[in-house]
Amino acid sequence: MPFYLLMKKRLVILGATGSIGRSALDVVSCNKEHIEVLGLTANTQTDALGDAVREFKPKYAAITNPDAFKTFTGAKDISGVEFMPPETGVEQLAAHPDADIVLNAIVGAAGLKASLAAVKAGKRLALANKESMVIGGDLINRAASESGAEVIPVDSEHSAIWQALIPGRKSEVRRILLTGSGGPFRQTPREDFDTITKAQALNHPTWNMGAKITIDSATMMNKALEVIEAVNLFRVTADKIEVVIHPQSIIHSLVEFVDNSIIAQLSHPDMRLPISYALFYPERRPAENGHFSLSEVGSLTFQKPDFDKFVLLHMAFEVVKTGGTAAAVFNAANEIAVAAFLQDVVKFSRIPDIVIHTLDRHTVISDPSLEQILEADRWARETAGKMLG
Ligand code: NDP
């Protein structure tokens, strides 16, 4: 057995009550002899957090939403767990001296400070929270270089790219082929976007995920964020990234090398695989479910993305070129627009308009500090909010 598996890894899961958080707890359940939970956090789902705390018995927990924390009475029934303060709990746990691995499964820009805290403390950061790499990639990379922290992607596409990069050298990479299912509206004419309902947009054809990323998949903003995430994570230029629509979500991404070889990673769409890979890398842990049969899958198809229909995907390449605070504004305006759509305040077709108009009004700051990123995020939320009408 490799040395690093002899000692149990201590894991902190930030956003333990979400889709990724729950899948991560599943992975822990299947690998109890190798990993234990040191800390769990939630925002509002206090009952779900209480259940997870009772089952996994972490030493620490945190509820970030102050109102939810105040009204949470379940802590009384749980012995042996220390609840951290709502305002600082996530960052304290991300940097906790006893933590080996921090899985950041918080949704949205709210995850940035925790990602930074984890890398500054030299942890292995298993990164699901793509938004933090999108808006603060330079800060995270710099902090990781200084501390020696590892940042391992959990996003299935980036995990696939990570795996496909291993057989070659970075200088030998010609292109990264970032796949995407195309979402539920791949074949819907743009003229029909005005009448798209919340239920239709939340019905992803291949993945079962949290609400925000599911809407992002429907607008293809998710792929847009993933383009920026890939640029920052793999430190490549955007012209090396090509988005390929692959409706079956079996090939999670590919890397083409200079000799024309293309290396791909395939599996059924199940986030437990990239989560497990990020937690145990370079080890692969056996998985009981999801055995893959090419003959059962039948055919795999590919097509070009429709940039006219999915304008946010097209914009991602401009945002990367612009750099600085552009990505923070692009992301924050989208978070506001998606939340408004989920609350039935705006139509689906208004989401890209809100993002584009907010970005148009922004004066970009290059090489921003954390404070400047957070201020751009705040400004974009306020500006986008004014457009909701
Ligand atoms: P969910 O909405 O299902 O879960 C989000 C988690 O974050 C919940 O635990 C939630 O707490 C917590 N949270 C929400 N707001 C805050 C906040 N302001 N501060 C602290 N915690 C907060 O999201 P997903 O699990 O779907 O996604 C999580 C991240 O992983 C996203 O960045 C997403 O893009 C990425 N990702 C997700 C994939 C998936 O399959 N779901 C695939 C690839 C990437 P509570 O529920 O208690 O309110």
Boltz pocket constraint, residues with backbone or C-beta under 6 A from the ligand:
constraints:
  - pocket:
      binder: B
      contacts: [[A, 14], [A, 15], [A, 16], [A, 17], [A, 18], [A, 19], [A, 20], [A, 21], [A, 41], [A, 42], [A, 43], [A, 44], [A, 45], [A, 46], [A, 64], [A, 90], [A, 104], [A, 105], [A, 106], [A, 107], [A, 108], [A, 110], [A, 128], [A, 129], [A, 130], [A, 131], [A, 154], [A, 155], [A, 156], [A, 207], [A, 208], [A, 209], [A, 210], [A, 211], [A, 212], [A, 213], [A, 271]]
      max_distance: 6.0
